[in-house]
Amino acid sequence: MRLKDLPAHERPRERVLARGVEALADRELLAILLGSGAPGRDAVELAARLIARHGGLHDLSRADPQELTCQPGVGPAKAARICAAFHLGHRVRAPGGAVAAVGSTAALAAAAAPLLRGLRGERVVVVVCDGNGAVLRASLLSQGTSTASTLSVRELLTQVLRCGGSAFGLAHNHPGGDPEPSLADRQVTHRIQEAAEVLGLRFLDHVIVTDETWRRVEPTAGS
């Protein structure tokens, strides 16, 4: 049966409006984001299959659009809506909202966390600041930079200079939940620190962010 064939009071969207989101099951809430089903199944059935395919909502929330479109009936538009909704949820859970200035390592972690938490893969964020620590931009580094250990220091510093920054901090996530820095993390931090000094930029710090906590990366010299 198609959703539009159900009585109005039984449809997920109408039930949200009448009774609130708390009254709906996970699959029904996801069905609202999907908007429509697939041949042979309605949006609620498609949502249930999508949740089952990813082993539950938690892992589904970490999937990227390309993974979502592997489910028949989920195209780019549906995948984009789902990813956007989950990521908004991750941002809302970040304490304090947007960080206006970075005056400490904790503030750097708070500025980067909304962009890193809830991701399945490792990504790198640069937080660019002016001389007073005011945040000019916090963004994921360009596509192709997936880990701190493979980071191009030249690309990083070029982005800082293009933003007109005089100070910057770095953050990356450990999706597995362990915030302990690796030797490669510490070594790349040392290289960034040295390169920043050459260009007259102030390197604020480097942190590892997980879904629950964060940890500072101590610079270590090495090849």
Secondary structure, 3 states (H helix, E strand, C coil): CCHHHCCHHHCHHHHHHHHCHHHCCHHHHHHHHHCCCECCECHHHHHHHHHHHCCCHHHHHCCCHHHHCCCCCCCHHHHHHHHHHHHHHHHHHCCCCCCCECCCHHHHHHHHHHHHCCCCCCCEEEEEECCCCEEEEEEECCCCCCCHHHCCHHHHHHHHHHCCCCEEEEEEECCCCCCCCCHHHHHHHHHHHHHHHHHCCEEEEEEEECCCCEEECCCCCCC
